[in-house]
Amino acid sequence: MPEKEIGKITHYYGHLGVGIIELSDNLKVGDLIHIKGHSEDFNQSVDSMQIEHVSVTEAKAKDAIGIKTISKAHPGDKVFKVTA
């Protein structure tokens, strides 16, 4: 499936299972993303996201969002949006 790089993980809160993504493109709830790093490589749907602890349905480039991840992520991991 085609993918487009849309950001990177800047922080990961292991006790919450939440990754902070600094976006370089738009993202919305329902999108499928692919997180790839040196030790992680997984796809997941964006079920919810937050900006400054406030739930949002979409975010734009330069926003820093928090999402719950299905697997551990690491700072520097790349985030791609999977396109149909």
Summary of the structure (lengths in Angstrom):
residues: 84
radius of gyration: 11.3
end to end distance: 6.8
largest distance: 33.0
contacts: 240
relative contact order: 0.38
helix: 0%
strand: 56%
